[in-house]
């Protein structure tokens, strides 16, 4: 259908992805298009099936991908496709819209270091096909440049909700006596789980553990204390992705890399 665009997200239950979908639909509607949203549940095989299925009925696809590589047999070479947030490797040039996650994570880590933190735990989030993470690179770069040798990076398994898995990780680490004075999470929902876990163990933020998260959703202000968070400007990401998609459909030249600026919103959890 000429007026239908497909969008694949890892999980609609995630606030960031659902917000992306919301603003993508709004932008497309303003331009006379409709949106078909597919939730692949962090399953790479399901994502591949959706790519093939949606390409048969949609004029183009916007994909928040969990793939490490886009194989040539999944889509026609000239099919309009935009990657958002994550970018699998591919033999063809496919435009991408998102944040400079490496720089954002480096800024967050350096901010915690400036507060005197030396034992910073990073929970970078779950990606279906594990690959090199820009956020981990930014974190490690900040530690190295500030002479901190020991790093702490723990990945979720993606089998349960981000809150459940995050809580279990924090409970295990702190119960075992690991010295942690700061935590960076992949989302505000995960940060909310961290707040609950450390509270159950008798710790407080920011007195015992400083905390920074990503996304800057309402979760960051509902917590007590409020949570310092990286604002990823998901509305701008969505609107830019739509712009790039429609330019592709119209046969216009598009930029391969479209970076949306972020900002560190400082709140009580890191003061």
N, C-alpha and C positions, 0 to 999 in steps of 0.2 A: 504494500500500500504506500502510495507516494506521500501521504501525510502522517505516517506512523513511524516513530523512532523507538527502537528498543534500548533498554538500559539494564545492565546486569550489575548487581551489587552482591558483595559477599554475605551480607546478613542485614535484613531490614530491621532487625531488633536493635542494631547499633545506631546511636543517635546521630553520628556524623553521616553515615550512609543514608539514613532516612531523610536527613535534612538536605543532602545533595539531591536525592530523588525529588523531594518536594519542590526545590527551587528550579530543578531541571524541567519538571512538568510545567511550572508556572511560566518559565521563559518560553518553552515550546508553544504553550497555549497562546501566548501573546503573539506568536508568529504564525498561527494557524495550523500547528501540528499537534498530534496526540502522542502520548508516551505509554509504552508497554514496559512494565517493570518486572524483572525476573530476579528472584532471590535464589542464589546457588548454594546457600548454606555452607560456605567455605569448602565446597567440594569441587575439585578441579575437573573431574569428569562431567559433573553436571554443568559447569560453566562451558565446557566445550560443546556439550549437547545444546545448550541455549544459544551459543554463537551460531551454530549451524541452523537451528530451528528459526531463530529470529531473522537471520539473513534472508530467509525465504519469504518473509512477510513484511519486513521493515525496510525503509529506505536507507537506514543506517543504524549503527549501534554505538552507544556510549558504554564503556566497560570499565568498572572498577575491578581490575583483574587480580586473581590470585595465582595466575600462571607464571612460571619462570621463563617460558618460551611460547610464542605463538607459532605453531607449525603451519606450513604452507598449505596443507590440505583442508584447513578449517574454513577458510573464507576465500572468495575470489580476490585476486590481487588488487583490483580496483574498487573493491567494496568500501564505502565510507565507514570508517571506524575511528573512534577517539578513545584513547586510554585516559583515565582519570585517576589521580593519586598514585597509582602504581603503574610501572611500565615494563611488561615482559620484553625480552629480546625478540627480534623479528628480522627476517631477511628484507622486509620492505620498510619504508619510512612511514611510521604511523604517528600522527600528532598526539601529544601528551599535554594534559593540563593538571597542575597541582602545585604543591609547595616545595620549596627547597628544604626538605626534611633534615638533611645533614646540618645545614646552617642553623635551623630552628633548634635542633637538639643541642648543638654546640652552645648556642646562646643560653639555653635553659641550664645546662650543666655548669657553664662558667658563672652564671648568676648564683647557683648554689655554692660553688667554690668561693665566690666573693663573700659569702655569708659564713665561711669557715668550715664548710662541709668537706670531708675527705673520704668518707665511706659511702658512696652514692650507689644505690641499687637502681638498675634500669630494667623495667618491664616493657619491652618494645612492642608487644602485641603479637597477634597470630597472623601469619600468611600461609595460605594452603600449601603452596610449594615453597619450602624454605629456601631463601636465597639471601644474598648479601643485603644487609639493611642499611640505608643511608642514615637512619637514626642512630644505629649502633656506631657507625663510623664517626658521626658528629660527637657522640659521647666519648668515644675513645680518644679522639683528637683533642678534645678539651682537657681530658685527664692528662694526656701526654704533655701538652703545652704548659700545664701547670705543675709538672713534676710529680704527679700522683701515679704510682706504679700499679696499684691493685684496682682491678675493675670487677664489677658485679653485674652480670647480665643474665637474666633468667627468662626463658620463653614459656608462654602458655602452650598447652597441647591442642587447644581448640575443640575439646570434646564436650565441654560444658560452657555455661555463660562466662563472660569475661569477669563478672563480679565473683562468681564462685571460685574460679581458678585463681584469680588474683588473691582473694582472701586466703585460700589454702597455702599459696606460696609465702605470703607474708607471715602467716601463723607459724609455718614450718621454720622459716629463716630466723625469726625473732625468738621462737621457743628454743631453738638450738643455741641461742646466745650469740649469733652473728652480730658483730658491731656494725650497725647501720645508722647514719645520721641524716640521710636524705633518700628520697625515693622519687623516681620519675616514672609515670605511667603513660600508657599509650592513649588513654581516654579519660574523660571525667568520670565515667561510670566506674572504671577500674579504680580511680582515685577515691571514689566514694567507698568502695570496698576496702581500700587500704585504711581509710579513716576508721571504719568499723573494726577492722582486725587489730589495729594498734591500740584502740580503746579497750578492747577485750583483754589485752595483755598488760594494761596499765600504763601505756605510753600516751604521750600527747603531742600534737602538732600545733605550733612549730617548736615547742620547748625541747622535745626529745628527737623528733624526726621532722625535717622540713619536707614539703611535698609540692611537686609540680606535675601537671597533667597536660594533655593535648585536647583540643577541640573547642574549649570555652563555651560549652552548652549550659543550660540552666542548672545542671547538676553542680557546677562549680560555685554557684552562689547559694544554693540550698544547703550545702554542708556547713557545719559549724566546727572549726573555723572555715571561712570561705577559702576556696582552693585557687591558688595561682595556676593559670592555664595559658597555653599557647592558642591564640585565636587564629584559626586557619582560614577564616573568611570563606566559608563553604558556599555562600551565595555567589560570590565572585567567581569561584571555581565552576559552579554550575552554569552560570550565564556565559562564561568564556567557553566552556565545553560545547554549549549549544551553538554559539557563534561559529566555532571552528567546524562543528558538524555540518551546519547549513552551508558554510562556505565550500566544504568538500562536495556536498550534493550539487551545488551550483557550478562546480568545476573551477573554483577560484584557487589560487595559490594559498597555502596555509603554512604557518610557522610550525616546525616540528616540536619545539619546546615552548610552553606557555606557563610561566611561573607566576603564581599569585603570592603576594607578600603576606607575611604573618606578623603578629605582634605578641609580645609577652605581657599578659595582663596580671599584674602583681596584686596578690591578695594576702590574707592573714596566714595561710598555711606555710609561707616561706619567709615571713618577716624576720 
